[in-house]
Amino acid sequence: MTSLHDILNDQVDKGSVPGAVALVARGDRVEVETAGSADADGTAPMARDSIFRIASITKPVVAAAAMMLVDDGLVALDEPVKNWLPELASPAVVRTPDAPVDDVVPAARPITLFDLLTFRAGYGFPSDFSLPAVAPLFGDLQQGPPQPQTVAGPDAWMAALSRIPMLHQPGDTWLYNTCSDILGVLIARAGGRPLPEFLQTRLFDPLGMTDTAFAVPAGKRGRFTSAYREGQSGGLDLVDAPDGQWSTPPAFPSGAGGLVSTADDWLAFGRMLLAGGTADGRRLLSAASVRQMTTDHLTASQRADSELFLEGQGWGFGGSVDVAAVDPWNVPGRYGWVGGTGTAAHITPSTGTVSILLTQREMSGPTPPALMREFWRYAANA
């Protein structure tokens, strides 16, 4: 089997990514490889503790925080979220998915926390981005590649959301991304403190996730990687430098994709899930909440409708769940997700494995790039 060292260095040598950090942990055995540099100019070698914009692998973290509220008895899974998010008390739904945004009907029932966690609340991205009700998600809500300094604060963001019709009735269809941002606002309101403070107190401090946050302070920016996307004429274009969008705390801390982190920080989170919600003998999440997070909740038709994003797999709370060994890297029960900035993190309960890949190259669409697939194949057999 090709070594993890060779997998990473081959992609760096081809120019696919400036650098990468990959980690595969099974029990006490942890394999970590680094390759390339923290920027495309090669001025700083990649290191195990390099900090990355982790994008959508923020989502499982925020789902866990929401389940802490459930464990606390503050919110129930079947509870209407209007109790905390009055902006969603009377949502409208476009009459058909391709209808104009002003051709709407009332929602058939209230949106619940369970709807948000399973991405079936009616808000989010479908496979067809050209539908009229999708445009306001990009324009009014600034959904898409994370740009933390461009998004309005939570109250203004929720006010804008309240004016946008849902694409589907609650519970009907899996739609990507927006529900995690709504969850972030709900956690702050129900938890009685801003989302960054809630996550810091309830997750990051207990797990020793010292480099995970919504911004990178000046003292850590020497470890903060630059972010890139494929250029129009080849090569890589700089998207964000260490002193850019994440250098100051954002007005809207995005539960969908706003965190920065390191491989070892996400490993601590993944191990907590594998341990049924405990870390160092301290219970952070109930075992029942972890099971619900890591269980597929979609119907077969919902999985089929979400093929563009899920590739036939299911969805738990904040992450996908492998429901079949569709490809060499699929292991039934594997839970986790990918980030549009070029990141991926999963746990596999059946083997006790945590696998994490962090790069700085933005994905060009929902389909995972070759490096991710090669890494997953390696992790499945490690």
N, C-alpha and C positions, 0 to 999 in steps of 0.2 A: 504494500500500500504506500502511495506517495506520502511523504512526511509533511507535517504541518509547516515546517520551515520552508520546504520546497514550494508548497501551494502559495504561501504568501509572497515569497521572493520572486516566483515566476510572474505573478501579476504586477509587482512593482517594476520588475525588469521590462515588462511589456508596456509600461506607462499607464496601465489601467487605473492604478491608484498611486498617490504619492507615498503612502505608507499604510500600515495596518497593525492592529493588536488582535490576537486571537487567543482564546482561553477555552480549554476543555477540562472540566473537573468531574471526576467520578469518585465519590467518597472523599478520602483524604488526599487522593492523587490529583494534582493540578498541573496541567501542561499549559505553558504560556509561551507564545512566540511573538516577537515583534519584527517588523520589517520596514525598510524605507525611512522616510522622514516626516516630521510634523508639518512640513509645508513643501510645496512643489519646487522651491528653490534649493531644498536640501540643506538648509542652514542649521537644523536641529534634528538629531536622530530620534526616531520613534522610541518610546519607552513604555514599560508596563504601566506606569502611572500617568501616561498622557491622558488629557481630558478631551472628550469629544462631545459634540452636539448629538445627543442620542435620538432625537426626533421621536418617532412613534413607539420606541420601546419604553417611552414614558407611560404609555397606556396601561400596561399591567400594574405599574406602581400606583397609579391613580385609582385603578379598580380595587386594589388592596386597601387603599385608604377609605374608599366608599364602604367596603365591607367591615371596616373597623367601626364605622358609624352604625352599621347593622348590629354588630356584636355589642356595641354600647347601648342598644335599644333606642337610639335617637331617631332612626329611620327604618322602616320595614321595606322589604323587597317589593311587596305589592302595594305600597303606599303611593298615592298620587304625588308627583313631585311639585305640584302647584302649591303644596303646603310650605315649601321652601323657595320655590321659583314662581311667584305669582304671575310673572310675565307669560307663563305657559298655562294659565288657568283656562283659557278658551282658544286653543290653537285652531287654525284653519288648515285644510288639506286641499291641494289642487285636485280638481274633479277627476282628472286622469293624469298620469305622469307627464304626458307631453302637452298638457293644457297651459295656457298663459297664467302668469302668477296672480291675476285678478279673477280667475275662474275657479272659485273655491267652494268647499262645503265644510261644515263643522267636523271636528274630530269625533269619531264614533264613541270614544271613551277617553278617560284621562290618561296621560302619560305616567308610567310608574318608574320607580328606580330600576326594576328588573328590565324594563324596556331600554333604559339608557345603558345599562351594563352589557346587554346583549346586542346593542347597536340596532335595535328595532323600534326606536321611538318615532321614526318618520322623518328625522333630519339626517342629512349626510349625503355622501356621494354614491350614485349608482354607477353601473357600467357605462351608461351613456352620459357623458359630461355636457352634451349639447342641449339637454332638456332645459326649458325656461326657468324652472324653479331652482336649478343648480347655480345659475349665474350670480344670484345674490350671496351665495355662500362664499364665493371668491371675492366679490366686490364689497359687500357690506360687512362681512364677518372676517375677511382676510384669511379664510381657510386656504390651505395649500402649503408649500414649503414654509417652514417657520421663519417669521421675521418679527421677533418679539417687540421691537420698538415701534412697530407700525399699527398695533392693535389697541383699540380703546379699552378702558378699564372694564371690570366685570359688569357693573350696573349698566353702563352705556352699551356694552356688547349684548347683554340680555335684552335690552330695549330694542336693539336692532333685530335680534333674533325673533322677537315677538311679532315683528312686521313681515316676516318671511313665512310663506306657507310651507307646510310639510309636504314632502313628495309622496308619502304613503301614510295610510292609517296606522296608528300605534299597534305594534305587534306583528304587522303583516310582512315586512321586508327588511332584510339586513342592508344597512347603508353605512358607508365608511366615514369615520373620523369625528364628525361634529359632536356626537354624543359624549366623547371624552372631555371635550371642552366644557360642555354643559355640566358634566359631573364635577369638574373642578370648581365651578361656581357653587354647586349644591354643597360640596364638602366644606367650603369656606363658610357658607351661611349656616348649615346645620351644625358644623363643628365649632362655630363661634370665634373663628380666627382666620386670617388670610391663609390661602392654600399653602404658600411656602412655609409658613410657621407650623401649620398642621403636619405637613410631611416631615419637617425637621424634627418636631417633638415626638411624633408617633412612630416614624419609620427610620429616618436617617440617623438620628442620634443613637437609638437602641441598637441598630445594626452596624454602627461604625462606618456609615457611608459618608465619609468626611469630604468627598469631592463632588457630591451630587447636589445640585441646586439649580435655580433659574438664572443665575448670573455667575460670572467668574471674577473674583476680586483680583486686584492688581498683583498681589503677591503670588498668585497661582498662574498668571497668564504665560509665564515661561513654559508651562506644561500644556497649554491650551493649543490644540491643533487649528490650522486654517481649514476652511471649508471650500470645496470646489464643485463645479459642474462641467460637463462636457462642453467645449467651446463650439461655436458655429462652424469653424473651419478646422476642427480637430484640436487636440491638446486640451488643456483644462483652464477654465476661467475662474478666477477668485470670486467666491460668493460672500465670504465673511472672514475677516482677520481676527486675531485674538483681542484686539482693542475695538471690535465692532459691536454688533447687535447684542451680544451677551456680556458686554462690559459693565452694564448697569442693570439693576432690577427692572423688569418690564411692568407696565401698568396692568397688563393681563397675563398672569402666569398660566400658560397653556397646559391644561391637563392632557391634551392630545399629542403634544410634541415639544414642550418647552424646556425640558431638563438637559443639563450637561452631566456627564458622569464618567467613570472609569470602569475598566473591566472588573477590577476587584470589588468595586462598590456594587455593581449589578450582580456579581457572584454572591455577595452577602444576601442580597434580596432573594435570589434564586434558591439559595440553600435554605432560607427561611421557609419558602414555599414547600420545598422537598421535605422539610422536617414537620410539615403539617401546621405551620404557623408559629413555630417556636425558634428561638435563637439564644444560645448560651443559657438554656434552662428557663428563659423568660418567654411567656406566651404573648405574642403580638396579635395574632389572628386565631380565631377558632378553627379547628380542623374542618368543621362543616363549611365554613366560609372558603377555605382553600379548595375543598372539593368542588364547591359550586363555581369558583373561579376557573378551575381547570377541567370542567366538564363541558362538552359540546351541548349547546342549547338550541341549535338550529334544526329545522326540518330539512328533509332531503331536497325539497323544492327551493328552500331559501339558500341552501348551499349551492345549488345549481345556478340560481340567479346571481350569485356572488362570485362566479368562477373567475372573473377578471382579477379580483383581489385575493381570493382564498384558494384558488386552484383545486377545488373539490374538497377542501378541508372544512372543518367546523369552526365554531367560535364559542369561547367561554365567556369570561368577563375580562375585557381588556386585551384579549389575545386569542390567537387561533389555536385549535386543538386538532391534531392529526387524527382522523377517523379511520384511515386505511393506509396501508403501505403502498401508496400510489407511485412513489419514486424511491430510489435507493436510500434517500435520507429520511423518509417518513417513517416514524415509529408510532403506532397507535398510542394515543395519550400524550404525545409530546405537546407542550404548551409554550407559547411565547409569541413573538412577533418580530417584524422588521421595521426599520426606520428609514425614511426617505433620504436621510443624509448619508446612507450607506452603512447602517448598523443592523445587527440581528442578535437576539438573545432568546434562548429557550431553556426549559427544563424538561427532562424526560423521567417521570416518576418510576417507570418500570425498571430503569437501569440506574437511577440515582445520578443522572448526568446533568450538568449545567454547561451550556455551550454559548459563547459570546464572541461575536466578531464586530470590531469597530474600525471603520474606515472614514475618510474625509470626502469621498466622492458621492455626490448626490445621485440617487437613482433616477433614471430617465423615464420611469413609469412604474406601474405596480408589479411588473415581472422582475423577480430577483435576478441580479446579475450573476455571471458565471462564477465569480469568486465566492459568493454566498453559497451557491449550490455545491461547489467543490468542498467548501468548509463543512457544510452539513453532511455530506457523504463521509467525510473524514470523521466527524463527531459521532455519527451513527455506528461507526465500526471501531472507534477508539477503545 
